[in-house]
């Protein structure tokens, strides 16, 4: 009885380890100078950088962007929001798209659309108030991506 129980636990642990090894990799580390997948300009300001998993390629393939505007302009509706990452403006670190607030305001961004992502809703609202902007979710912005194309 004890041997069969130990064997069952070992099988479950082995299966979990194998599945973890098959899990898709997280977003890439974006470095300055990397080429934007849409506009081909070098990414210069990591506070605006974005990445999304490419649903038409291998599941570890990512497309990187210099701005939310380029991400939205290259949006593939087959992509899932959980497979989109954008940099929090204040930290310049990537976070999952479903955890971000986006400000569209009157401030400079790489493609001139005045879009920046924030992890903290209050920080997003503060920037929106200062720049005569609006706060929205990344999901709602991507749903209307035709309006964000530069």
PyMOL commands that place a pseudoatom at each C-alpha (Angstrom):
pseudoatom trace, name=CA, resn=UNK, resi=1, chain=A, elem=C, hetatm=0, pos=[0.000, 0.000, 0.000]
pseudoatom trace, name=CA, resn=UNK, resi=2, chain=A, elem=C, hetatm=0, pos=[2.756, 2.388, 0.973]
pseudoatom trace, name=CA, resn=UNK, resi=3, chain=A, elem=C, hetatm=0, pos=[4.785, 1.582, -2.170]
pseudoatom trace, name=CA, resn=UNK, resi=4, chain=A, elem=C, hetatm=0, pos=[1.800, 2.225, -4.451]
pseudoatom trace, name=CA, resn=UNK, resi=5, chain=A, elem=C, hetatm=0, pos=[1.111, 5.526, -2.682]
pseudoatom trace, name=CA, resn=UNK, resi=6, chain=A, elem=C, hetatm=0, pos=[4.749, 6.631, -3.045]
pseudoatom trace, name=CA, resn=UNK, resi=7, chain=A, elem=C, hetatm=0, pos=[4.692, 5.563, -6.684]
pseudoatom trace, name=CA, resn=UNK, resi=8, chain=A, elem=C, hetatm=0, pos=[1.510, 7.584, -7.310]
pseudoatom trace, name=CA, resn=UNK, resi=9, chain=A, elem=C, hetatm=0, pos=[3.038, 10.673, -5.692]
pseudoatom trace, name=CA, resn=UNK, resi=10, chain=A, elem=C, hetatm=0, pos=[6.196, 10.236, -7.758]
pseudoatom trace, name=CA, resn=UNK, resi=11, chain=A, elem=C, hetatm=0, pos=[4.163, 9.994, -10.966]
pseudoatom trace, name=CA, resn=UNK, resi=12, chain=A, elem=C, hetatm=0, pos=[2.207, 13.157, -10.120]
pseudoatom trace, name=CA, resn=UNK, resi=13, chain=A, elem=C, hetatm=0, pos=[5.415, 15.049, -9.305]
pseudoatom trace, name=CA, resn=UNK, resi=14, chain=A, elem=C, hetatm=0, pos=[7.073, 13.839, -12.496]
pseudoatom trace, name=CA, resn=UNK, resi=15, chain=A, elem=C, hetatm=0, pos=[4.064, 14.877, -14.585]
pseudoatom trace, name=CA, resn=UNK, resi=16, chain=A, elem=C, hetatm=0, pos=[4.020, 18.313, -12.928]
pseudoatom trace, name=CA, resn=UNK, resi=17, chain=A, elem=C, hetatm=0, pos=[7.733, 18.772, -13.599]
pseudoatom trace, name=CA, resn=UNK, resi=18, chain=A, elem=C, hetatm=0, pos=[7.301, 17.777, -17.228]
pseudoatom trace, name=CA, resn=UNK, resi=19, chain=A, elem=C, hetatm=0, pos=[4.391, 20.169, -17.704]
pseudoatom trace, name=CA, resn=UNK, resi=20, chain=A, elem=C, hetatm=0, pos=[6.353, 22.993, -16.090]
pseudoatom trace, name=CA, resn=UNK, resi=21, chain=A, elem=C, hetatm=0, pos=[9.150, 22.373, -18.556]
pseudoatom trace, name=CA, resn=UNK, resi=22, chain=A, elem=C, hetatm=0, pos=[6.674, 22.707, -21.415]
pseudoatom trace, name=CA, resn=UNK, resi=23, chain=A, elem=C, hetatm=0, pos=[5.163, 25.938, -20.133]
pseudoatom trace, name=CA, resn=UNK, resi=24, chain=A, elem=C, hetatm=0, pos=[5.601, 28.881, -22.472]
pseudoatom trace, name=CA, resn=UNK, resi=25, chain=A, elem=C, hetatm=0, pos=[8.424, 31.206, -21.597]
pseudoatom trace, name=CA, resn=UNK, resi=26, chain=A, elem=C, hetatm=0, pos=[7.604, 34.579, -20.121]
pseudoatom trace, name=CA, resn=UNK, resi=27, chain=A, elem=C, hetatm=0, pos=[8.085, 37.803, -22.011]
pseudoatom trace, name=CA, resn=UNK, resi=28, chain=A, elem=C, hetatm=0, pos=[11.517, 38.578, -23.373]
pseudoatom trace, name=CA, resn=UNK, resi=29, chain=A, elem=C, hetatm=0, pos=[13.868, 40.996, -21.729]
pseudoatom trace, name=CA, resn=UNK, resi=30, chain=A, elem=C, hetatm=0, pos=[13.689, 44.090, -23.897]
pseudoatom trace, name=CA, resn=UNK, resi=31, chain=A, elem=C, hetatm=0, pos=[16.865, 46.127, -24.215]
pseudoatom trace, name=CA, resn=UNK, resi=32, chain=A, elem=C, hetatm=0, pos=[17.341, 49.532, -25.756]
pseudoatom trace, name=CA, resn=UNK, resi=33, chain=A, elem=C, hetatm=0, pos=[18.253, 49.318, -29.407]
pseudoatom trace, name=CA, resn=UNK, resi=34, chain=A, elem=C, hetatm=0, pos=[15.980, 46.336, -30.093]
pseudoatom trace, name=CA, resn=UNK, resi=35, chain=A, elem=C, hetatm=0, pos=[13.977, 46.862, -33.276]
pseudoatom trace, name=CA, resn=UNK, resi=36, chain=A, elem=C, hetatm=0, pos=[10.222, 47.449, -32.977]
pseudoatom trace, name=CA, resn=UNK, resi=37, chain=A, elem=C, hetatm=0, pos=[8.241, 44.683, -34.726]
pseudoatom trace, name=CA, resn=UNK, resi=38, chain=A, elem=C, hetatm=0, pos=[5.912, 47.212, -36.348]
pseudoatom trace, name=CA, resn=UNK, resi=39, chain=A, elem=C, hetatm=0, pos=[7.739, 50.454, -37.158]
pseudoatom trace, name=CA, resn=UNK, resi=40, chain=A, elem=C, hetatm=0, pos=[11.287, 48.996, -37.176]
pseudoatom trace, name=CA, resn=UNK, resi=41, chain=A, elem=C, hetatm=0, pos=[12.599, 51.922, -35.105]
pseudoatom trace, name=CA, resn=UNK, resi=42, chain=A, elem=C, hetatm=0, pos=[14.965, 51.067, -32.253]
pseudoatom trace, name=CA, resn=UNK, resi=43, chain=A, elem=C, hetatm=0, pos=[13.389, 50.889, -28.826]
pseudoatom trace, name=CA, resn=UNK, resi=44, chain=A, elem=C, hetatm=0, pos=[14.879, 53.832, -26.947]
pseudoatom trace, name=CA, resn=UNK, resi=45, chain=A, elem=C, hetatm=0, pos=[12.664, 54.382, -23.894]
pseudoatom trace, name=CA, resn=UNK, resi=46, chain=A, elem=C, hetatm=0, pos=[11.883, 51.218, -21.930]
pseudoatom trace, name=CA, resn=UNK, resi=47, chain=A, elem=C, hetatm=0, pos=[9.025, 53.005, -20.088]
pseudoatom trace, name=CA, resn=UNK, resi=48, chain=A, elem=C, hetatm=0, pos=[6.938, 52.535, -23.253]
pseudoatom trace, name=CA, resn=UNK, resi=49, chain=A, elem=C, hetatm=0, pos=[8.156, 49.078, -24.381]
pseudoatom trace, name=CA, resn=UNK, resi=50, chain=A, elem=C, hetatm=0, pos=[5.659, 46.261, -25.001]
pseudoatom trace, name=CA, resn=UNK, resi=51, chain=A, elem=C, hetatm=0, pos=[5.685, 42.631, -26.073]
pseudoatom trace, name=CA, resn=UNK, resi=52, chain=A, elem=C, hetatm=0, pos=[3.093, 40.110, -27.152]
pseudoatom trace, name=CA, resn=UNK, resi=53, chain=A, elem=C, hetatm=0, pos=[3.275, 36.427, -27.856]
pseudoatom trace, name=CA, resn=UNK, resi=54, chain=A, elem=C, hetatm=0, pos=[2.872, 35.753, -31.569]
pseudoatom trace, name=CA, resn=UNK, resi=55, chain=A, elem=C, hetatm=0, pos=[-0.126, 33.412, -31.922]
pseudoatom trace, name=CA, resn=UNK, resi=56, chain=A, elem=C, hetatm=0, pos=[0.895, 32.416, -35.456]
pseudoatom trace, name=CA, resn=UNK, resi=57, chain=A, elem=C, hetatm=0, pos=[4.387, 31.289, -34.478]
pseudoatom trace, name=CA, resn=UNK, resi=58, chain=A, elem=C, hetatm=0, pos=[5.918, 28.913, -31.965]
pseudoatom trace, name=CA, resn=UNK, resi=59, chain=A, elem=C, hetatm=0, pos=[4.518, 29.608, -28.514]
pseudoatom trace, name=CA, resn=UNK, resi=60, chain=A, elem=C, hetatm=0, pos=[7.805, 31.033, -27.312]
pseudoatom trace, name=CA, resn=UNK, resi=61, chain=A, elem=C, hetatm=0, pos=[7.959, 33.600, -30.143]
pseudoatom trace, name=CA, resn=UNK, resi=62, chain=A, elem=C, hetatm=0, pos=[7.429, 37.196, -29.041]
pseudoatom trace, name=CA, resn=UNK, resi=63, chain=A, elem=C, hetatm=0, pos=[7.002, 40.448, -30.935]
pseudoatom trace, name=CA, resn=UNK, resi=64, chain=A, elem=C, hetatm=0, pos=[8.413, 43.522, -29.200]
pseudoatom trace, name=CA, resn=UNK, resi=65, chain=A, elem=C, hetatm=0, pos=[7.346, 47.133, -29.673]
pseudoatom trace, name=CA, resn=UNK, resi=66, chain=A, elem=C, hetatm=0, pos=[8.659, 50.580, -28.863]
pseudoatom trace, name=CA, resn=UNK, resi=67, chain=A, elem=C, hetatm=0, pos=[5.223, 51.863, -27.856]
pseudoatom trace, name=CA, resn=UNK, resi=68, chain=A, elem=C, hetatm=0, pos=[1.660, 50.957, -27.053]
pseudoatom trace, name=CA, resn=UNK, resi=69, chain=A, elem=C, hetatm=0, pos=[0.703, 52.648, -30.326]
pseudoatom trace, name=CA, resn=UNK, resi=70, chain=A, elem=C, hetatm=0, pos=[2.774, 50.121, -32.301]
pseudoatom trace, name=CA, resn=UNK, resi=71, chain=A, elem=C, hetatm=0, pos=[1.403, 47.216, -30.251]
pseudoatom trace, name=CA, resn=UNK, resi=72, chain=A, elem=C, hetatm=0, pos=[-2.156, 48.382, -30.963]
pseudoatom trace, name=CA, resn=UNK, resi=73, chain=A, elem=C, hetatm=0, pos=[-1.404, 48.947, -34.638]
pseudoatom trace, name=CA, resn=UNK, resi=74, chain=A, elem=C, hetatm=0, pos=[-0.056, 45.404, -34.934]
pseudoatom trace, name=CA, resn=UNK, resi=75, chain=A, elem=C, hetatm=0, pos=[-2.717, 43.834, -32.717]
pseudoatom trace, name=CA, resn=UNK, resi=76, chain=A, elem=C, hetatm=0, pos=[-3.745, 40.337, -33.696]
pseudoatom trace, name=CA, resn=UNK, resi=77, chain=A, elem=C, hetatm=0, pos=[-7.221, 39.576, -32.367]
pseudoatom trace, name=CA, resn=UNK, resi=78, chain=A, elem=C, hetatm=0, pos=[-6.172, 35.923, -31.973]
pseudoatom trace, name=CA, resn=UNK, resi=79, chain=A, elem=C, hetatm=0, pos=[-3.761, 37.029, -29.252]
pseudoatom trace, name=CA, resn=UNK, resi=80, chain=A, elem=C, hetatm=0, pos=[-4.936, 36.839, -25.655]
pseudoatom trace, name=CA, resn=UNK, resi=81, chain=A, elem=C, hetatm=0, pos=[-4.497, 39.767, -23.298]
pseudoatom trace, name=CA, resn=UNK, resi=82, chain=A, elem=C, hetatm=0, pos=[-2.637, 37.469, -20.883]
pseudoatom trace, name=CA, resn=UNK, resi=83, chain=A, elem=C, hetatm=0, pos=[-0.024, 37.125, -23.648]
pseudoatom trace, name=CA, resn=UNK, resi=84, chain=A, elem=C, hetatm=0, pos=[0.547, 40.883, -23.816]
pseudoatom trace, name=CA, resn=UNK, resi=85, chain=A, elem=C, hetatm=0, pos=[3.033, 42.644, -21.574]
pseudoatom trace, name=CA, resn=UNK, resi=86, chain=A, elem=C, hetatm=0, pos=[3.682, 46.362, -21.352]
pseudoatom trace, name=CA, resn=UNK, resi=87, chain=A, elem=C, hetatm=0, pos=[6.085, 48.374, -19.274]
pseudoatom trace, name=CA, resn=UNK, resi=88, chain=A, elem=C, hetatm=0, pos=[4.796, 50.177, -16.237]
pseudoatom trace, name=CA, resn=UNK, resi=89, chain=A, elem=C, hetatm=0, pos=[5.786, 53.776, -16.970]
pseudoatom trace, name=CA, resn=UNK, resi=90, chain=A, elem=C, hetatm=0, pos=[7.047, 54.368, -13.429]
pseudoatom trace, name=CA, resn=UNK, resi=91, chain=A, elem=C, hetatm=0, pos=[9.131, 51.164, -13.182]
pseudoatom trace, name=CA, resn=UNK, resi=92, chain=A, elem=C, hetatm=0, pos=[10.065, 50.513, -16.844]
pseudoatom trace, name=CA, resn=UNK, resi=93, chain=A, elem=C, hetatm=0, pos=[9.379, 46.791, -16.153]
pseudoatom trace, name=CA, resn=UNK, resi=94, chain=A, elem=C, hetatm=0, pos=[7.022, 44.561, -18.097]
pseudoatom trace, name=CA, resn=UNK, resi=95, chain=A, elem=C, hetatm=0, pos=[3.755, 43.417, -16.536]
pseudoatom trace, name=CA, resn=UNK, resi=96, chain=A, elem=C, hetatm=0, pos=[0.857, 41.378, -17.891]
pseudoatom trace, name=CA, resn=UNK, resi=97, chain=A, elem=C, hetatm=0, pos=[-1.550, 43.429, -19.949]
pseudoatom trace, name=CA, resn=UNK, resi=98, chain=A, elem=C, hetatm=0, pos=[-4.572, 42.427, -17.904]
pseudoatom trace, name=CA, resn=UNK, resi=99, chain=A, elem=C, hetatm=0, pos=[-3.046, 44.139, -14.846]
pseudoatom trace, name=CA, resn=UNK, resi=100, chain=A, elem=C, hetatm=0, pos=[-2.398, 47.527, -16.469]
pseudoatom trace, name=CA, resn=UNK, resi=101, chain=A, elem=C, hetatm=0, pos=[-4.138, 50.865, -16.837]
pseudoatom trace, name=CA, resn=UNK, resi=102, chain=A, elem=C, hetatm=0, pos=[-3.407, 52.950, -19.906]
pseudoatom trace, name=CA, resn=UNK, resi=103, chain=A, elem=C, hetatm=0, pos=[-3.386, 56.738, -20.060]
pseudoatom trace, name=CA, resn=UNK, resi=104, chain=A, elem=C, hetatm=0, pos=[-4.025, 58.580, -23.297]
pseudoatom trace, name=CA, resn=UNK, resi=105, chain=A, elem=C, hetatm=0, pos=[-2.901, 62.109, -22.620]
pseudoatom trace, name=CA, resn=UNK, resi=106, chain=A, elem=C, hetatm=0, pos=[-1.034, 65.097, -23.945]
pseudoatom trace, name=CA, resn=UNK, resi=107, chain=A, elem=C, hetatm=0, pos=[2.576, 64.005, -23.353]
pseudoatom trace, name=CA, resn=UNK, resi=108, chain=A, elem=C, hetatm=0, pos=[5.363, 62.718, -25.595]
pseudoatom trace, name=CA, resn=UNK, resi=109, chain=A, elem=C, hetatm=0, pos=[5.535, 59.010, -26.344]
pseudoatom trace, name=CA, resn=UNK, resi=110, chain=A, elem=C, hetatm=0, pos=[7.690, 57.255, -28.970]
pseudoatom trace, name=CA, resn=UNK, resi=111, chain=A, elem=C, hetatm=0, pos=[5.035, 57.320, -31.697]
pseudoatom trace, name=CA, resn=UNK, resi=112, chain=A, elem=C, hetatm=0, pos=[3.326, 60.525, -30.563]
pseudoatom trace, name=CA, resn=UNK, resi=113, chain=A, elem=C, hetatm=0, pos=[0.031, 59.010, -29.435]
pseudoatom trace, name=CA, resn=UNK, resi=114, chain=A, elem=C, hetatm=0, pos=[0.451, 59.966, -25.784]
pseudoatom trace, name=CA, resn=UNK, resi=115, chain=A, elem=C, hetatm=0, pos=[-0.068, 56.436, -24.482]
pseudoatom trace, name=CA, resn=UNK, resi=116, chain=A, elem=C, hetatm=0, pos=[1.577, 55.014, -21.359]
pseudoatom trace, name=CA, resn=UNK, resi=117, chain=A, elem=C, hetatm=0, pos=[0.778, 52.018, -19.134]
pseudoatom trace, name=CA, resn=UNK, resi=118, chain=A, elem=C, hetatm=0, pos=[0.630, 51.996, -15.344]
pseudoatom trace, name=CA, resn=UNK, resi=119, chain=A, elem=C, hetatm=0, pos=[0.375, 49.180, -12.850]
pseudoatom trace, name=CA, resn=UNK, resi=120, chain=A, elem=C, hetatm=0, pos=[-1.148, 51.503, -10.265]
pseudoatom trace, name=CA, resn=UNK, resi=121, chain=A, elem=C, hetatm=0, pos=[-4.591, 52.980, -11.082]
pseudoatom trace, name=CA, resn=UNK, resi=122, chain=A, elem=C, hetatm=0, pos=[-3.972, 56.050, -8.900]
pseudoatom trace, name=CA, resn=UNK, resi=123, chain=A, elem=C, hetatm=0, pos=[-0.687, 56.793, -10.691]
pseudoatom trace, name=CA, resn=UNK, resi=124, chain=A, elem=C, hetatm=0, pos=[-2.459, 56.500, -14.042]
pseudoatom trace, name=CA, resn=UNK, resi=125, chain=A, elem=C, hetatm=0, pos=[-5.185, 58.878, -12.886]
pseudoatom trace, name=CA, resn=UNK, resi=126, chain=A, elem=C, hetatm=0, pos=[-2.589, 61.372, -11.650]
pseudoatom trace, name=CA, resn=UNK, resi=127, chain=A, elem=C, hetatm=0, pos=[-0.893, 61.472, -15.055]
pseudoatom trace, name=CA, resn=UNK, resi=128, chain=A, elem=C, hetatm=0, pos=[-4.250, 61.682, -16.811]
pseudoatom trace, name=CA, resn=UNK, resi=129, chain=A, elem=C, hetatm=0, pos=[-5.237, 64.651, -14.640]
pseudoatom trace, name=CA, resn=UNK, resi=130, chain=A, elem=C, hetatm=0, pos=[-1.933, 66.431, -15.380]
pseudoatom trace, name=CA, resn=UNK, resi=131, chain=A, elem=C, hetatm=0, pos=[-2.092, 65.798, -19.144]
pseudoatom trace, name=CA, resn=UNK, resi=132, chain=A, elem=C, hetatm=0, pos=[-5.813, 66.305, -19.827]
pseudoatom trace, name=CA, resn=UNK, resi=133, chain=A, elem=C, hetatm=0, pos=[-5.974, 62.590, -20.500]
pseudoatom trace, name=CA, resn=UNK, resi=134, chain=A, elem=C, hetatm=0, pos=[-8.190, 59.594, -19.904]
pseudoatom trace, name=CA, resn=UNK, resi=135, chain=A, elem=C, hetatm=0, pos=[-7.572, 56.294, -18.146]
pseudoatom trace, name=CA, resn=UNK, resi=136, chain=A, elem=C, hetatm=0, pos=[-8.680, 53.006, -19.671]
pseudoatom trace, name=CA, resn=UNK, resi=137, chain=A, elem=C, hetatm=0, pos=[-7.756, 49.352, -19.511]
pseudoatom trace, name=CA, resn=UNK, resi=138, chain=A, elem=C, hetatm=0, pos=[-5.333, 47.962, -22.058]
pseudoatom trace, name=CA, resn=UNK, resi=139, chain=A, elem=C, hetatm=0, pos=[-8.088, 45.574, -23.131]
pseudoatom trace, name=CA, resn=UNK, resi=140, chain=A, elem=C, hetatm=0, pos=[-10.457, 48.438, -24.005]
pseudoatom trace, name=CA, resn=UNK, resi=141, chain=A, elem=C, hetatm=0, pos=[-7.705, 50.235, -25.899]
pseudoatom trace, name=CA, resn=UNK, resi=142, chain=A, elem=C, hetatm=0, pos=[-6.864, 47.146, -27.957]
pseudoatom trace, name=CA, resn=UNK, resi=143, chain=A, elem=C, hetatm=0, pos=[-10.539, 46.549, -28.674]
pseudoatom trace, name=CA, resn=UNK, resi=144, chain=A, elem=C, hetatm=0, pos=[-10.508, 49.886, -30.505]
pseudoatom trace, name=CA, resn=UNK, resi=145, chain=A, elem=C, hetatm=0, pos=[-6.995, 49.509, -31.916]
pseudoatom trace, name=CA, resn=UNK, resi=146, chain=A, elem=C, hetatm=0, pos=[-7.891, 51.115, -35.256]
pseudoatom trace, name=CA, resn=UNK, resi=147, chain=A, elem=C, hetatm=0, pos=[-8.191, 54.443, -33.411]
pseudoatom trace, name=CA, resn=UNK, resi=148, chain=A, elem=C, hetatm=0, pos=[-4.608, 54.259, -32.086]
pseudoatom trace, name=CA, resn=UNK, resi=149, chain=A, elem=C, hetatm=0, pos=[-2.738, 53.669, -35.313]
pseudoatom trace, name=CA, resn=UNK, resi=150, chain=A, elem=C, hetatm=0, pos=[-0.158, 56.415, -35.859]
for i in range(1, 150): cmd.bond("trace and resi %d" % i, "trace and resi %d" % (i + 1))
show_as sticks, trace
zoom trace
